[in-house]
Amino acid sequence: MEGFSPYLDKEYDPLLAGSIDGTDEYPHDRAIARALSAKYKPNKRVKGDPKLTLFVARLSPKTDEETLYTVFRQYGKIRQHRLVRDIVTGFSKCYGFVEFESEKSVRHAYLEGKNITIDEKEILVDYEHGRSLKNWIPRRLGGGFGGRKESGQLRFGGRDRPFRKPIMAAPLRQAADNENRAGPHENPRNYKSADRGWRETRERDFERSRRDRDGFRHEHRHRRHSRSPEYNRFVKSNDFTRK
């Protein structure tokens, strides 16, 4: 399963990134539609080799540049590192970049830095995609990789949420398409049988709800008659409420 990717020539596509197996043909959320029409250019003021740079995310708000350097220098010599901060408040945005001097150090940090904890936060370490992946769209514009379920914006293809191979292999999918295109005489399991099964299920559910509704009415009618004026006068005349 690992290593599967629907991408060709390292080109980013928001539509494919929104699909777990890269087979979607239409955007299923507004963020993907926004990313398809977004125009993004990498920051030219960022210096360094993107092939030697790691993306470090999910940092604690109290993690600073010194802590980031201390943790990753054990994997090799660091050329430069930076923590992305808000331009107005100066607070950390909880992600940063670390550039090493050799590919061996980058690979070592990528393999060993997975799921390590910094300041009581489990971080995410992945390669930088902003300058190395063609047509890259960041997450703030609807693209990116990864994401959490509660956010409602899941993207696949990165280390956190890799792609998965399609469940149905190509020969089986072709056989299923041929079966669906077959006529009623060629395919006994045609659309009529599926429609009949759907109608039977619907009728069964309707009948069950009708029985439940009739039972509720019968019980309610029984309670209403049991509390009729004649019944109340009978109870009062016989004085059943007193000992």
N, C-alpha and C positions, 0 to 999 in steps of 0.2 A: 504493500500500500504506500509506503514512504517513497518519495521521489516522483510520484505521479503529478504531472502538471499539464493543463491544457494549453499553456502558453507556447508560442513559437517565437524564436528570435528575441526572447527576453523583452516582450512588449506587454505593457499593462493594459488591461481592459476592465473597467468597472463592472460591466455586465457579467463577465466570467468570474470575477472576484466575488460577486454576490451569490454564486452558485457553488454548492459543495463539491460538485463533480464537473463544473465548467460546461454544463449543457444547456443553461438557460438561454432563451431567445428573446425574452422581454423583461424589462426591469420590474421587480416585484416590490420595490419601495421607492419613495420619493427621493431618497438620498442617491440611489443609483441613477435615476433620471437627471438629478442635478449634476452628478459627476460626469455624465456623458456629454453635457453641454458646457462643462467648466473648462476654463483656459488657465492652465497653471504652468509657470516656468520656475525652475529651481533658482534659489538665491545665488546669484553670481558672486556675492561677497564671501560665501563660504569657501574656505580653502582646504586643501588636503586631498588625498587620494580616496575616492569612495570605496575602492576595492579593499582598502586597509582599515575601513571605518566600521565600527559596530554601533548599532542603535540600542540604547538601554532605556527601557520604559518601566512604568509602574513603580517609580521610586517614591520614597516617602517625602512629604513636603519639607521635612527637616534635614534631608540629605543635601550636603553641599558639595562643591567641587573637590575639596580636599578629600572627603570621604570617598567620592567616586574614583579619584586617582589612587588612593590607598588600596582599594579593593581590586582594581584591575591591573595594577602594576606587577602583581604576582604572576601574571600570565605572559609578560614580556615587556619590552621597552615601549613606553608610550611617547608618541610624537606630540600629540596635543589632545586635549579633552575640553568639553564645554557642557554646561548645564543650561538648558533653555529656560529663560525667565520671562515673565510678563514685562512688556516694555513700559507699562505705566506703574504698576505696583512693585515690580522687582521680585515678586514671589516666584518660586520654582513652579514650572508646569509639569514637574514630575517625570521628565524624560531628558535624555542627553545623548551625546555622541563621544566615542572614544576612538582615536586613531592610533594605530600601532605602527611600528617601523618595519615589520616583516609580515608576510603572509602566514608564516608558521605561528606567530604570536596571535594573529587574528583567529586562525583556526582553533588554536588551543583555548583562547578565551570564549569562543563560540560554543565549543563542546563542554567545557568545564563550568562556564558561567550560567548554565541553564538552571533555573529554579533556585538560585542562591538567595539568601536573605540579607538585606541591608536595612538597618534601622527598623527591624521587625516587619519588613515588607518583602514579599517574594517578588523578585523582579523578572523582567522579560528581556532576553538578549537575542538580537537578530541582526542580520546584515542591513546596511543602509540601502534603501531602495530609491530614495528621492533623486539621486544623481546617477544611479547605475541602471535603473529600469526605465526604458523608453515609455513616454506618455504617462508617467506616474501622476496620480491624483491623490493628494493627502486625505486623511480621514475627515478633516474639517470641511472638505468639499464633497464628501460622500464616498470617497475611495478608501484607500488604505488596505491593511490586512488585519485579521484578528477581530477583536470585539467580544463583548460579553452578551449573554442571552437577554439580560434585563434591559440592555440598551436598545434592542430591537433593530440593530444595524450590524449584522454579522457579515464579515468579509473573510474569504478563504484564500489560501495560497501562501501564507506566511508560516512561521515556525509554530505559532500558537494554535492556529487552525489550518492545518494543511489540507490540500485537496484529497478527495477520495475517488477511487475508480468507480465508474458507473456500475450500478447494481446489475443491470441487464447487459450482457455482452452483446457485441454486434450481431453475431449469427442468431441469437435468440430474439433480439429486437427485430431483425428482418423477418423472422418467422412469425412473430406476433403481428407485424404490419401486414404480411400476406394473409394471415388468418382473418384480420379485421376487414380486409378488402375483398375477401371471398364472398360469393353469392350465397343465398339461402340454401341452395341444393349442394353446393360444394362444402359449406361449413355448417355443420349442424348446430354449432354454438354461435348463432348469428345474433344480430341486435334484437330480434324478436324475443329470444329466450331471455336476454338480459333485461329487456323491458318488462316481460312477464314477471320475472323475479322481483323487479322493483315494485310493480303494481301489487303483487301478493304481499310483500312486506308492508306496503303502505296500507292495504286493506286490513291486514292483521293488527297493525298498530291502531287503526281507526276503531276496529271492533273492540279492542281492549280498552281504549279510552271511553267508548260508549258504555261498556259494562261498568266501568268504574263510576261514570257519571250517573247511570241509572241506580247503582247501589247507594250512592250518596243521597240521591233524591228520595229513595225509599226510606233510608234511615232518618232523614230530616222530616219526612212526612209522618213517620211513626212517632217521633218526638213531639211533633206539633199536635197530633191527635191525643197523645197521652197527657198533654197539658191543656186540654179543652176546658171550657167552663163547667160542663157536666162532671168531668173528672175532679175538678177542684172543689165543686160543691159536695161531691161524694166523700172526698177526703175530709173536708171541714165538718160535715154532718156526723161522721163517725169518730171525729176527734182523734185521728191517728198521730197528730203532732204532739199529743200529751201522753205522759206515762200513766 
